[in-house]
Amino acid sequence: MERQEIEEKVRTFLIDDLEIDEEKIKPEARLKEDIGIDSLDFVDIVVIVEKNFGFKIKTEEMANVKTFNDFCDYIERKTA
């Protein structure tokens, strides 16, 4: 899967499923502080990622994922 396609899918589910304001979603935006993703949102994200990308997120692998860009990097590595 191409990087652009990953970013579009992530952006789409953040906007449509989690009702995140599109203006908040920038490559350097921090998931918690800037975009506003909380622990309940993260539960939804786990399910959405599994459905859209075909793998399960492991909590320990997310430790260094801080920004939107980090999150897309993580998905790109897992789907390569």
N, C-alpha and C positions, 0 to 999 in steps of 0.2 A: 504494500500500500504506500502510495506517495505521501510525502510529508504534508503537502497542501491539502490532500483529502483528509488526513488525520485532523489537521487544524480545523477544517470546515465542519467535520462531524462533531468534534469536541465543542466548538463554538455553538453549533446548532443545538446540541442537547443542553448546554448550559443556559441558553436563551429560552428554548421551548419547554424543557422538562423542569429546570430549576428556577425559571423566571428571573434570570440574571439580566441586568441592564446591559445591552450590547456595548455601550460606551466604556464599560468597566473592563471589557475583555481585550487586553493588549498583551503582547508577548512578555513584557516585563512585569505584568500585574501579578501581585502575590495572591495566591488562592484564598487564604483566610482573610488577610487584612484589607486587600483592595477589592477583590471580587465578592467576598462575604460568604464563602463556603464554610459551613459549620459541620459538626459531626453527623447530624441528621442528613444533610446534603450528601456527605461522603458515602453513606449507606446507599443512597440512590445512585450515586456515581458508580459504585462497585457493580450494581446490577446492570446499569446502562452500558458500561464498558464491556462487560461479559457478553451482552446481547449484540453490541455493535462491532466489537473487535475480536471476540472469541477467546478471551483468556480471563482468568480471575486475578484481580489485584491482590497482592500480598501486602499487608499493612507495613511490614518491616522494609519492603522495597520502596515504600513511599516516604521514608524518613527524610530523604534529601530533596524531595519534590516540593518546591516552595512557590514557583511561579507557573503561569499558564504555559510558558515555553518549556519549563522543566517537565510538566505533565505530558505535553506532546512528545518530548524527547523520550520519556518513559514508555509511552504507547508505541512509539516508533521502534524502540529497541525490542519490545515484547512481540511485535508483529513482523519483525524482519526475518 
